[in-house]
């Protein structure tokens, strides 16, 4: 009886293992099929989102081309001191493919509530076309007012760097801080300054002047 019982138990275990294997195999095949079916549409949507994000800060450009540009070790270390990292860099091109400037991703990790991630559009003459917020999680009613308070102040500014003030901007390179949100303002301005500095440095000796 014991041997028969043991044999029966083994057959049940083998059957259950085979069933589990079959389910796993079928699920894997289905997931692979779904991935193959959706990866191209997803990639197209992601590419469109990037183009739209770039266009929001460089409206005069016709298209945007991802480059392999990245800060040098010295530049990256300098930005790191301010809590900023530079991400993807795109060439802004006109309808004929002529270089107009750069769109780049600049992120500060020193926001009050976490990372502040921006897109900057910088024209070939160093003009900051516009700034767009990609990610922010600051305090509601304070730092979250960055979209309405800070972003408009950077529009079409032709200065090499910005500073912020709590007493009202009196110069082209001054930004009015968000009331009660100095930390957010500082992180935001640092992200803009590092991105602007990198773009200008790159255009002085990079692809934009070739």
KOLNU-165115 format. One record per atom (N, C-alpha, C): x, y, z; residue in one letter; atom name; residue number from 0. Coordinates in Angstrom, 2 decimals, decimal comma. Example, Ala and Ser with C-alpha at 12.3 -4.5 7.8 and 13.67 -1.06 7.14 Angstrom:
BEGIN
      east     north        up   rest   atom    nr
     13,19     -5,69      7,80      A      N     0
     12,30     -4,50      7,80      A     CA     0
     13,20     -3,30      7,80      A      C     0
     12,85     -2,25      7,08      S      N     1
     13,67     -1,06      7,14      S     CA     1
     12,90      0,03      7,87      S      C     1
//
This chain:
BEGIN
      east     north        up   rest   atom    nr
      0,83     -1,21      0,00      X      N     0
      0,00      0,00      0,00      X     CA     0
      0,85      1,24      0,00      X      C     0
      1,93      1,21      0,77      X      N     1
      2,77      2,39      0,86      X     CA     1
      3,44      2,70     -0,47      X      C     1
      3,92      1,65     -1,15      X      N     2
      4,56      1,86     -2,44      X     CA     2
      3,57      2,39     -3,46      X      C     2
      2,36      1,84     -3,44      X      N     3
      1,33      2,31     -4,37      X     CA     3
      0,98      3,77     -4,08      X      C     3
      0,86      4,08     -2,81      X      N     4
      0,53      5,46     -2,41      X     CA     4
      1,64      6,41     -2,82      X      C     4
      2,88      5,98     -2,62      X      N     5
      4,02      6,82     -2,99      X     CA     5
      4,06      7,06     -4,49      X      C     5
      3,81      6,01     -5,25      X      N     6
      3,80      6,14     -6,71      X     CA     6
      2,71      7,07     -7,18      X      C     6
      1,56      6,97     -6,53      X      N     7
      0,43      7,84     -6,89      X     CA     7
      0,78      9,31     -6,60      X      C     7
      1,42      9,52     -5,45      X      N     8
      1,82     10,89     -5,06      X     CA     8
      2,80     11,47     -6,07      X      C     8
      3,74     10,64     -6,52      X      N     9
      4,73     11,11     -7,50      X     CA     9
      4,06     11,50     -8,81      X      C     9
      3,08     10,64     -9,24      X      N    10
      2,36     10,95    -10,49      X     CA    10
      1,60     12,27    -10,36      X      C    10
      0,98     12,48     -9,20      X      N    11
      0,25     13,74     -8,98      X     CA    11
      1,20     14,93     -9,03      X      C    11
      2,35     14,78     -8,37      X      N    12
      3,34     15,87     -8,36      X     CA    12
      3,84     16,17     -9,75      X      C    12
      4,12     15,10    -10,53      X      N    13
      4,59     15,29    -11,90      X     CA    13
      3,53     15,98    -12,76      X      C    13
      2,29     15,57    -12,56      X      N    14
      1,18     16,17    -13,32      X     CA    14
      1,05     17,64    -12,99      X      C    14
      1,13     17,96    -11,69      X      N    15
      1,01     19,36    -11,27      X     CA    15
      2,19     20,18    -11,78      X      C    15
      3,38     19,59    -11,76      X      N    16
      4,57     20,30    -12,25      X     CA    16
      4,45     20,57    -13,75      X      C    16
      3,96     19,55    -14,48      X      N    17
      3,79     19,72    -15,92      X     CA    17
      2,75     20,80    -16,21      X      C    17
      1,66     20,78    -15,44      X      N    18
      0,61     21,79    -15,63      X     CA    18
      1,15     23,19    -15,38      X      C    18
      1,91     23,33    -14,30      X      N    19
      2,51     24,63    -13,98      X     CA    19
      3,47     25,08    -15,07      X      C    19
      4,28     24,13    -15,56      X      N    20
      5,22     24,44    -16,64      X     CA    20
      4,48     24,91    -17,89      X      C    20
      3,39     24,20    -18,23      X      N    21
      2,61     24,55    -19,42      X     CA    21
      2,00     25,94    -19,29      X      C    21
      1,46     26,24    -18,11      X      N    22
      0,87     27,56    -17,87      X     CA    22
      1,93     28,65    -17,99      X      C    22
      3,08     28,40    -17,38      X      N    23
      4,18     29,38    -17,43      X     CA    23
      4,65     29,60    -18,86      X      C    23
      4,77     28,51    -19,61      X      N    24
      5,21     28,59    -21,00      X     CA    24
      4,23     29,39    -21,85      X      C    24
      2,95     29,08    -21,69      X      N    25
      1,92     29,78    -22,46      X     CA    25
      1,88     31,27    -22,09      X      C    25
      1,97     31,55    -20,77      X      N    26
      1,96     32,94    -20,32      X     CA    26
      3,16     33,70    -20,89      X      C    26
      4,33     33,05    -20,90      X      N    27
      5,53     33,68    -21,45      X     CA    27
      5,39     33,97    -22,93      X      C    27
      4,84     33,00    -23,66      X      N    28
      4,63     33,19    -25,10      X     CA    28
      3,64     34,32    -25,37      X      C    28
      2,58     34,38    -24,57      X      N    29
      1,60     35,45    -24,74      X     CA    29
      2,20     36,82    -24,45      X      C    29
      2,98     36,90    -23,37      X      N    30
      3,62     38,17    -23,04      X     CA    30
      4,59     38,60    -24,13      X      C    30
      5,35     37,63    -24,66      X      N    31
      6,27     37,95    -25,75      X     CA    31
      5,53     38,43    -26,98      X      C    31
      4,40     37,80    -27,29      X      N    32
      3,60     38,20    -28,44      X     CA    32
      3,05     39,61    -28,25      X      C    32
      2,53     39,87    -27,04      X      N    33
      1,97     41,20    -26,75      X     CA    33
      3,06     42,26    -26,82      X      C    33
      4,26     41,93    -26,30      X      N    34
      5,37     42,88    -26,35      X     CA    34
      5,73     43,22    -27,79      X      C    34
      5,86     42,19    -28,63      X      N    35
      6,19     42,42    -30,03      X     CA    35
      5,11     43,24    -30,73      X      C    35
      3,87     43,01    -30,33      X      N    36
      2,74     43,69    -30,95      X     CA    36
      2,68     45,16    -30,56      X      C    36
      3,09     45,47    -29,33      X      N    37
      2,92     46,84    -28,81      X     CA    37
      4,20     47,67    -28,77      X      C    37
      5,37     47,05    -28,93      X      N    38
      6,61     47,81    -28,72      X     CA    38
      6,77     48,95    -29,72      X      C    38
      6,40     48,73    -30,98      X      N    39
      6,54     49,80    -31,96      X     CA    39
      5,59     50,96    -31,70      X      C    39
      4,29     50,71    -31,45      X      N    40
      3,40     51,83    -31,12      X     CA    40
      3,83     52,57    -29,86      X      C    40
      4,32     51,84    -28,85      X      N    41
      4,79     52,48    -27,62      X     CA    41
      6,00     53,35    -27,91      X      C    41
      6,94     52,83    -28,70      X      N    42
      8,14     53,60    -29,06      X     CA    42
      7,76     54,86    -29,83      X      C    42
      6,79     54,73    -30,73      X      N    43
      6,33     55,89    -31,49      X     CA    43
      5,71     56,94    -30,58      X      C    43
      4,91     56,51    -29,61      X      N    44
      4,29     57,43    -28,67      X     CA    44
      5,34     58,12    -27,79      X      C    44
      6,35     57,36    -27,37      X      N    45
      7,42     57,93    -26,55      X     CA    45
      8,21     58,96    -27,36      X      C    45
      8,49     58,64    -28,62      X      N    46
      9,22     59,57    -29,48      X     CA    46
      8,41     60,84    -29,71      X      C    46
      7,10     60,68    -29,90      X      N    47
      6,22     61,84    -30,10      X     CA    47
      6,19     62,71    -28,84      X      C    47
      6,16     62,06    -27,68      X      N    48
      6,14     62,80    -26,41      X     CA    48
      7,42     63,62    -26,25      X      C    48
      8,56     63,04    -26,64      X      N    49
      9,83     63,75    -26,56      X     CA    49
      9,82     64,95    -27,51      X      C    49
      9,35     64,72    -28,74      X      N    50
      9,30     65,81    -29,71      X     CA    50
      8,41     66,94    -29,21      X      C    50
      7,28     66,59    -28,61      X      N    51
      6,36     67,61    -28,10      X     CA    51
      6,98     68,36    -26,92      X      C    51
      7,69     67,62    -26,06      X      N    52
      8,35     68,26    -24,92      X     CA    52
      9,44     69,21    -25,40      X      C    52
     10,19     68,80    -26,41      X      N    53
     11,22     69,66    -26,98      X     CA    53
     10,60     70,90    -27,62      X      C    53
      9,51     70,68    -28,34      X      N    54
      8,86     71,80    -29,03      X     CA    54
      8,29     72,82    -28,05      X      C    54
      7,91     72,36    -26,86      X      N    55
      7,35     73,28    -25,87      X     CA    55
      8,38     74,29    -25,39      X      C    55
      9,68     73,97    -25,52      X      N    56
     10,72     74,91    -25,09      X     CA    56
     11,51     75,49    -26,25      X      C    56
     11,21     75,02    -27,48      X      N    57
     11,91     75,54    -28,66      X     CA    57
     10,91     75,52    -29,82      X      C    57
      9,94     76,41    -29,76      X      N    58
      8,81     76,36    -30,68      X     CA    58
      9,18     76,68    -32,13      X      C    58
     10,32     77,34    -32,36      X      N    59
     10,70     77,71    -33,72      X     CA    59
     11,39     76,57    -34,47      X      C    59
     11,73     75,49    -33,77      X      N    60
     12,41     74,36    -34,41      X     CA    60
     11,39     73,46    -35,09      X      C    60
     11,84     72,80    -36,15      X      N    61
     10,96     71,89    -36,90      X     CA    61
     11,10     70,45    -36,42      X      C    61
     12,29     70,08    -35,96      X      N    62
     12,52     68,72    -35,47      X     CA    62
     13,66     68,73    -34,46      X      C    62
     13,81     67,59    -33,77      X      N    63
     14,82     67,47    -32,72      X     CA    63
     15,53     66,13    -32,85      X      C    63
     16,84     66,18    -32,81      X      N    64
     17,66     64,99    -33,01      X     CA    64
     18,48     64,70    -31,76      X      C    64
     18,33     63,50    -31,23      X      N    65
     19,09     63,10    -30,05      X     CA    65
     20,58     63,02    -30,38      X      C    65
     21,41     63,60    -29,53      X      N    66
     22,86     63,57    -29,73      X     CA    66
     23,49     62,61    -28,71      X      C    66
     24,79     62,41    -28,84      X      N    67
     25,52     61,61    -27,85      X     CA    67
     26,33     62,51    -26,92      X      C    67
     25,96     63,79    -26,87      X      N    68
     26,67     64,74    -26,03      X     CA    68
     26,42     64,47    -24,55      X      C    68
     27,45     64,69    -23,76      X      N    69
     27,33     64,60    -22,31      X     CA    69
     28,44     65,43    -21,69      X      C    69
     28,21     65,93    -20,48      X      N    70
     29,24     66,76    -19,83      X     CA    70
     30,55     66,01    -19,63      X      C    70
     31,65     66,76    -19,64      X      N    71
     32,94     66,17    -19,30      X     CA    71
     32,95     65,83    -17,82      X      C    71
     33,95     65,10    -17,41      X      N    72
     34,05     64,74    -15,99      X     CA    72
     34,13     65,98    -15,11      X      C    72
     34,88     66,98    -15,57      X      N    73
     35,03     68,22    -14,80      X     CA    73
     33,70     68,97    -14,72      X      C    73
     32,99     69,03    -15,85      X      N    74
     31,70     69,70    -15,86      X     CA    74
     30,71     68,97    -14,95      X      C    74
     30,65     67,65    -15,08      X      N    75
     29,72     66,86    -14,27      X     CA    75
     29,99     67,05    -12,79      X      C    75
     31,26     67,12    -12,41      X      N    76
     31,62     67,30    -11,01      X     CA    76
     31,19     68,69    -10,52      X      C    76
     31,34     69,68    -11,38      X      N    77
     30,92     71,05    -11,02      X     CA    77
     29,41     71,12    -10,83      X      C    77
     28,67     70,49    -11,72      X      N    78
     27,21     70,49    -11,60      X     CA    78
     26,77     69,71    -10,36      X      C    78
     27,50     68,63    -10,07      X      N    79
     27,16     67,78     -8,93      X     CA    79
     27,21     68,56     -7,62      X      C    79
     28,13     69,52     -7,53      X      N    80
     28,24     70,34     -6,33      X     CA    80
     26,95     71,12     -6,07      X      C    80
     26,20     71,39     -7,14      X      N    81
     24,93     72,11     -7,04      X     CA    81
     23,74     71,17     -7,05      X      C    81
     24,02     69,86     -7,05      X      N    82
     22,95     68,87     -7,05      X     CA    82
     22,28     68,68     -8,39      X      C    82
     22,99     69,01     -9,47      X      N    83
     22,39     68,98    -10,81      X     CA    83
     23,08     67,94    -11,70      X      C    83
     22,29     67,25    -12,50      X      N    84
     22,81     66,35    -13,53      X     CA    84
     22,20     66,73    -14,88      X      C    84
     23,01     66,64    -15,91      X      N    85
     22,55     66,91    -17,27      X     CA    85
     22,25     65,59    -17,96      X      C    85
     21,06     65,49    -18,55      X      N    86
     20,66     64,26    -19,22      X     CA    86
     20,73     64,37    -20,74      X      C    86
     19,69     63,90    -21,40      X      N    87
     19,68     63,86    -22,86      X     CA    87
     19,81     65,27    -23,46      X      C    87
     20,54     65,32    -24,57      X      N    88
     20,71     66,59    -25,30      X     CA    88
     20,24     66,37    -26,74      X      C    88
     19,37     67,25    -27,21      X      N    89
     18,84     67,18    -28,57      X     CA    89
     19,26     68,41    -29,36      X      C    89
     19,58     68,19    -30,63      X      N    90
     19,78     69,31    -31,54      X     CA    90
     18,42     69,79    -32,03      X      C    90
     18,19     71,09    -31,96      X      N    91
     16,98     71,69    -32,51      X     CA    91
     17,30     72,10    -33,95      X      C    91
     16,51     71,62    -34,90      X      N    92
     16,79     71,82    -36,32      X     CA    92
     15,62     72,51    -37,01      X      C    92
     15,93     73,30    -38,05      X      N    93
     14,85     73,88    -38,85      X     CA    93
     14,42     72,89    -39,93      X      C    93
     13,50     73,31    -40,80      X      N    94
     12,95     72,41    -41,81      X     CA    94
     14,02     71,90    -42,78      X      C    94
     15,11     72,65    -42,93      X      N    95
     16,20     72,24    -43,84      X     CA    95
     17,30     71,48    -43,12      X      C    95
     17,10     71,23    -41,83      X      N    96
     18,10     70,49    -41,07      X     CA    96
     19,21     71,35    -40,50      X      C    96
     19,04     72,67    -40,55      X      N    97
     20,06     73,56    -40,02      X     CA    97
     19,97     73,65    -38,50      X      C    97
     21,12     73,74    -37,86      X      N    98
     21,21     73,79    -36,41      X     CA    98
     20,70     75,11    -35,86      X      C    98
     19,78     75,03    -34,90      X      N    99
     19,22     76,24    -34,27      X     CA    99
     19,63     76,37    -32,81      X      C    99
     19,98     75,27    -32,20      X      N   100
     20,32     75,30    -30,78      X     CA   100
     20,14     73,93    -30,16      X      C   100
     20,01     73,90    -28,85      X      N   101
     19,86     72,64    -28,13      X     CA   101
     18,63     72,63    -27,24      X      C   101
     18,09     71,44    -27,06      X      N   102
     17,13     71,18    -25,98      X     CA   102
     17,78     70,13    -25,10      X      C   102
     17,81     70,38    -23,81      X      N   103
     18,46     69,43    -22,92      X     CA   103
     17,69     69,24    -21,63      X      C   103
     17,95     68,12    -21,02      X      N   104
     17,31     67,75    -19,75      X     CA   104
     18,25     68,10    -18,62      X      C   104
     17,75     68,85    -17,65      X      N   105
     18,56     69,21    -16,49      X     CA   105
     17,76     68,92    -15,23      X      C   105
     18,36     68,20    -14,28      X      N   106
     17,63     67,78    -13,09      X     CA   106
     18,38     68,16    -11,83      X      C   106
     17,65     68,71    -10,86      X      N   107
     18,21     68,99     -9,54      X     CA   107
     17,64     68,00     -8,54      X      C   107
     18,51     67,48     -7,67      X      N   108
     18,05     66,56     -6,63      X     CA   108
     17,89     67,28     -5,29      X      C   108
     17,87     68,61     -5,34      X      N   109
     17,82     69,38     -4,11      X     CA   109
     16,51     70,17     -3,94      X      C   109
     15,47     69,70     -4,59      X      N   110
     14,17     70,29     -4,35      X     CA   110
     13,69     69,95     -2,95      X      C   110
     12,74     70,67     -2,44      X      N   111
     12,23     70,43     -1,08      X     CA   111
     11,55     69,07     -0,98      X      C   111
     10,86     68,66     -2,07      X      N   112
     10,12     67,41     -2,04      X     CA   112
     10,72     66,31     -2,90      X      C   112
     11,87     66,55     -3,50      X      N   113
     12,49     65,54     -4,37      X     CA   113
     13,11     66,17     -5,60      X      C   113
     13,25     65,37     -6,65      X      N   114
     13,89     65,85     -7,88      X     CA   114
     13,01     66,87     -8,61      X      C   114
     13,67     67,85     -9,20      X      N   115
     13,02     68,79    -10,11      X     CA   115
     13,69     68,60    -11,47      X      C   115
     12,92     68,13    -12,43      X      N   116
     13,47     67,80    -13,75      X     CA   116
     12,91     68,76    -14,78      X      C   116
     13,81     69,37    -15,55      X      N   117
     13,42     70,40    -16,51      X     CA   117
     13,91     70,06    -17,91      X      C   117
     13,24     70,62    -18,91      X      N   118
     13,75     70,72    -20,28      X     CA   118
     14,04     72,19    -20,54      X      C   118
     15,21     72,46    -21,14      X      N   119
     15,60     73,81    -21,49      X     CA   119
     15,81     73,90    -23,00      X      C   119
     15,32     74,96    -23,60      X      N   120
     15,61     75,23    -25,00      X     CA   120
     16,57     76,40    -25,10      X      C   120
     17,75     76,16    -25,66      X      N   121
     18,78     77,20    -25,73      X     CA   121
     19,17     77,43    -27,19      X      C   121
     18,94     78,65    -27,68      X      N   122
     19,24     78,98    -29,07      X     CA   122
     20,75     79,10    -29,28      X      C   122
     21,16     79,08    -30,55      X      N   123
     22,58     79,10    -30,89      X     CA   123
     23,28     80,38    -30,45      X      C   123
     22,51     81,46    -30,20      X      N   124
     23,12     82,70    -29,71      X     CA   124
     23,13     82,77    -28,18      X      C   124
     22,75     81,68    -27,52      X      N   125
     22,77     81,63    -26,07      X     CA   125
     21,48     82,06    -25,41      X      C   125
     20,47     82,44    -26,20      X      N   126
     19,19     82,85    -25,63      X     CA   126
     18,45     81,63    -25,07      X      C   126
     17,96     81,77    -23,86      X      N   127
     17,13     80,72    -23,27      X     CA   127
     15,71     80,90    -23,79      X      C   127
     15,29     80,01    -24,69      X      N   128
     13,96     80,14    -25,29      X     CA   128
     12,87     79,95    -24,24      X      C   128
     12,89     78,81    -23,59      X      N   129
     11,87     78,51    -22,60      X     CA   129
     12,33     77,37    -21,70      X      C   129
     11,61     77,20    -20,59      X      N   130
     11,85     76,12    -19,65      X     CA   130
     10,54     75,37    -19,45      X      C   130
     10,61     74,05    -19,40      X      N   131
      9,43     73,23    -19,16      X     CA   131
      9,71     72,26    -18,02      X      C   131
      8,74     72,07    -17,14      X      N   132
      8,89     71,15    -16,01      X     CA   132
      8,43     69,76    -16,42      X      C   132
      9,33     68,78    -16,30      X      N   133
      8,99     67,39    -16,58      X     CA   133
      8,58     66,65    -15,31      X      C   133
      9,19     67,02    -14,19      X      N   134
      8,92     66,30    -12,94      X     CA   134
      9,13     67,25    -11,77      X      C   134
      8,16     67,29    -10,87      X      N   135
      8,29     68,10     -9,67      X     CA   135
      7,31     67,57     -8,62      X      C   135
      7,72     67,59     -7,35      X      N   136
      6,85     67,10     -6,29      X     CA   136
      7,05     67,96     -5,04      X      C   136
      6,92     69,26     -5,23      X      N   137
      7,11     70,19     -4,12      X     CA   137
      5,81     70,39     -3,34      X      C   137
      5,86     71,25     -2,35      X      N   138
      4,71     71,48     -1,48      X     CA   138
      3,60     72,21     -2,22      X      C   138
      2,39     71,70     -2,12      X      N   139
      1,23     72,34     -2,76      X     CA   139
      1,05     73,75     -2,22      X      C   139
      0,82     74,69     -3,14      X      N   140
      0,60     76,07     -2,74      X     CA   140
      1,88     76,86     -2,52      X      C   140
      3,02     76,17     -2,53      X      N   141
      4,31     76,83     -2,36      X     CA   141
      5,21     76,46     -3,55      X      C   141
      6,05     75,42     -3,35      X      N   142
      6,96     75,02     -4,43      X     CA   142
      6,26     74,59     -5,70      X      C   142
      5,05     74,04     -5,58      X      N   143
      4,32     73,61     -6,77      X     CA   143
      3,86     74,78     -7,63      X      C   143
      4,05     76,01     -7,13      X      N   144
      3,74     77,19     -7,93      X     CA   144
      4,86     77,51     -8,92      X      C   144
      5,87     76,66     -8,99      X      N   145
      6,99     76,90     -9,90      X     CA   145
      6,52     77,07    -11,34      X      C   145
      5,52     76,29    -11,73      X      N   146
      5,02     76,36    -13,11      X     CA   146
      4,49     77,76    -13,44      X      C   146
      3,76     78,35    -12,54      X      N   147
      3,16     79,66    -12,81      X     CA   147
      4,06     80,84    -12,42      X      C   147
      4,92     80,62    -11,42      X      N   148
      5,75     81,74    -10,93      X     CA   148
      7,13     81,78    -11,59      X      C   148
      7,82     80,65    -11,64      X      N   149
      9,20     80,64    -12,13      X     CA   149
      9,32     80,51    -13,64      X      C   149
      8,62     79,53    -14,21      X      N   150
      8,78     79,22    -15,64      X     CA   150
      8,65     80,45    -16,54      X      C   150
      7,62     81,29    -16,38      X      N   151
      7,47     82,45    -17,28      X     CA   151
      8,63     83,44    -17,21      X      C   151
      9,31     83,47    -16,09      X      N   152
     10,39     84,46    -15,92      X     CA   152
     11,63     84,15    -16,75      X      C   152
     11,74     82,91    -17,22      X      N   153
     12,92     82,53    -18,01      X     CA   153
     12,70     82,69    -19,51      X      C   153
     11,51     83,03    -19,93      X      N   154
     11,17     83,09    -21,35      X     CA   154
     12,01     84,12    -22,10      X      C   154
     12,70     83,64    -23,15      X      N   155
     13,47     84,49    -24,06      X     CA   155
     14,44     85,42    -23,32      X      C   155
     15,19     84,86    -22,39      X      N   156
     16,19     85,65    -21,66      X     CA   156
     17,58     85,40    -22,26      X      C   156
     18,31     86,46    -22,50      X      N   157
     19,66     86,37    -23,08      X     CA   157
     20,70     86,77    -22,04      X      C   157
     20,87     85,92    -21,06      X      N   158
     21,88     86,14    -20,02      X     CA   158
     22,60     84,82    -19,80      X      C   158
     23,87     84,89    -19,35      X      N   159
     24,62     83,64    -19,17      X     CA   159
     24,22     82,85    -17,93      X      C   159
     23,73     83,53    -16,90      X      N   160
     23,35     82,88    -15,65      X     CA   160
     22,26     83,69    -14,96      X      C   160
     21,56     83,04    -14,03      X      N   161
     20,49     83,71    -13,29      X     CA   161
     20,77     83,66    -11,79      X      C   161
     20,22     84,63    -11,10      X      N   162
     20,20     84,61     -9,64      X     CA   162
     18,76     84,84     -9,21      X      C   162
     18,45     84,50     -7,98      X      N   163
     17,08     84,73     -7,51      X     CA   163
     17,07     85,74     -6,37      X      C   163
     15,97     86,42     -6,23      X      N   164
     15,84     87,45     -5,22      X     CA   164
     14,48     87,36     -4,55      X      C   164
     14,42     87,79     -3,30      X      N   165
     13,16     87,80     -2,57      X     CA   165
     12,55     89,21     -2,52      X      C   165
     13,24     90,16     -3,13      X      N   166
     12,80     91,55     -3,03      X     CA   166
     12,33     92,14     -4,36      X      C   166
     12,11     91,28     -5,35      X      N   167
     11,64     91,77     -6,64      X     CA   167
     12,77     91,89     -7,64      X      C   167
     12,62     91,24     -8,79      X      N   168
     13,67     91,26     -9,82      X     CA   168
     13,87     92,66    -10,37      X      C   168
     15,12     93,12    -10,36      X      N   169
     15,44     94,45    -10,85      X     CA   169
     16,35     94,42    -12,07      X      C   169
     16,72     93,21    -12,51      X      N   170
     17,60     93,07    -13,67      X     CA   170
     17,18     91,87    -14,48      X      C   170
     17,67     91,82    -15,72      X      N   171
     17,30     90,75    -16,65      X     CA   171
     17,69     89,38    -16,14      X      C   171
     18,76     89,33    -15,37      X      N   172
     19,25     88,03    -14,89      X     CA   172
     18,74     87,67    -13,50      X      C   172
     17,77     88,41    -12,97      X      N   173
     17,21     88,12    -11,66      X     CA   173
     15,84     87,47    -11,79      X      C   173
     15,59     86,52    -10,92      X      N   174
     14,33     85,78    -10,89      X     CA   174
     13,66     86,00     -9,54      X      C   174
     12,39     86,38     -9,57      X      N   175
     11,64     86,50     -8,33      X     CA   175
     11,41     85,12     -7,72      X      C   175
     11,82     84,94     -6,48      X      N   176
     11,64     83,65     -5,81      X     CA   176
     10,16     83,42     -5,50      X      C   176
      9,79     82,16     -5,41      X      N   177
      8,44     81,81     -4,97      X     CA   177
      8,33     82,14     -3,49      X      C   177
      7,35     82,89     -3,11      X      N   178
      7,17     83,25     -1,71      X     CA   178
      7,02     82,01     -0,84      X      C   178
      7,89     81,90      0,16      X      N   179
      7,83     80,76      1,08      X     CA   179
      8,44     79,49      0,54      X      C   179
      9,10     79,54     -0,61      X      N   180
      9,67     78,33     -1,22      X     CA   180
     11,07     78,62     -1,78      X      C   180
     11,94     79,08     -0,91      X      N   181
     13,31     79,41     -1,32      X     CA   181
     14,07     78,19     -1,78      X      C   181
     13,88     77,06     -1,11      X      N   182
     14,61     75,83     -1,48      X     CA   182
     14,24     75,40     -2,89      X      C   182
     12,95     75,43     -3,19      X      N   183
     12,49     75,08     -4,54      X     CA   183
     13,08     76,02     -5,57      X      C   183
     13,03     77,32     -5,26      X      N   184
     13,54     78,33     -6,19      X     CA   184
     15,02     78,12     -6,46      X      C   184
     15,79     77,88     -5,40      X      N   185
     17,23     77,69     -5,57      X     CA   185
     17,53     76,47     -6,42      X      C   185
     16,85     75,36     -6,15      X      N   186
     17,08     74,14     -6,93      X     CA   186
     16,71     74,37     -8,39      X      C   186
     15,61     75,05     -8,63      X      N   187
     15,13     75,33     -9,99      X     CA   187
     16,15     76,19    -10,73      X      C   187
     16,59     77,26    -10,10      X      N   188
     17,55     78,17    -10,75      X     CA   188
     18,88     77,46    -11,00      X      C   188
     19,33     76,64    -10,07      X      N   189
     20,57     75,90    -10,28      X     CA   189
     20,46     74,96    -11,48      X      C   189
     19,32     74,30    -11,61      X      N   190
     19,12     73,39    -12,75      X     CA   190
     19,14     74,17    -14,06      X      C   190
     18,52     75,33    -14,07      X      N   191
     18,53     76,16    -15,28      X     CA   191
     19,94     76,65    -15,58      X      C   191
     20,64     77,15    -14,56      X      N   192
     21,98     77,69    -14,78      X     CA   192
     22,95     76,64    -15,30      X      C   192
     22,92     75,44    -14,74      X      N   193
     23,83     74,39    -15,19      X     CA   193
     23,50     73,96    -16,62      X      C   193
     22,22     73,82    -16,92      X      N   194
     21,83     73,45    -18,28      X     CA   194
     22,20     74,52    -19,29      X      C   194
     21,96     75,76    -18,92      X      N   195
     22,28     76,88    -19,81      X     CA   195
     23,79     76,98    -20,03      X      C   195
     24,55     76,85    -18,96      X      N   196
     26,00     76,91    -19,04      X     CA   196
     26,54     75,81    -19,94      X      C   196
     26,01     74,60    -19,77      X      N   197
     26,50     73,47    -20,58      X     CA   197
     26,18     73,70    -22,07      X      C   197
     24,97     74,13    -22,36      X      N   198
     24,58     74,35    -23,76      X     CA   198
     25,44     75,42    -24,40      X      C   198
     25,67     76,51    -23,68      X      N   199
     26,49     77,60    -24,23      X     CA   199
     27,92     77,13    -24,46      X      C   199
     28,49     76,41    -23,48      X      N   200
     29,86     75,89    -23,63      X     CA   200
     29,95     74,96    -24,83      X      C   200
     28,94     74,12    -25,01      X      N   201
     28,95     73,16    -26,12      X     CA   201
     28,87     73,88    -27,46      X      C   201
     28,07     74,94    -27,52      X      N   202
     27,93     75,66    -28,79      X     CA   202
     29,16     76,51    -29,12      X      C   202
     29,94     76,86    -28,12      X      N   203
     31,16     77,60    -28,37      X     CA   203
     32,21     76,73    -29,06      X      C   203
     32,20     75,44    -28,74      X      N   204
     33,23     74,58    -29,32      X     CA   204
     32,71     73,26    -29,82      X      C   204
     31,37     73,10    -29,88      X      N   205
     30,79     71,83    -30,26      X     CA   205
     30,16     71,83    -31,62      X      C   205
     29,15     70,94    -31,78      X      N   206
     28,54     70,69    -33,09      X     CA   206
     27,88     71,93    -33,67      X      C   206
     27,43     72,83    -32,82      X      N   207
     26,73     74,01    -33,33      X     CA   207
     27,60     74,95    -34,12      X      C   207
     28,94     74,87    -33,92      X      N   208
     29,82     75,78    -34,63      X     CA   208
     30,64     75,10    -35,70      X      C   208
     30,35     73,86    -36,00      X      N   209
     31,11     73,16    -37,03      X     CA   209
     30,67     73,59    -38,43      X      C   209
//
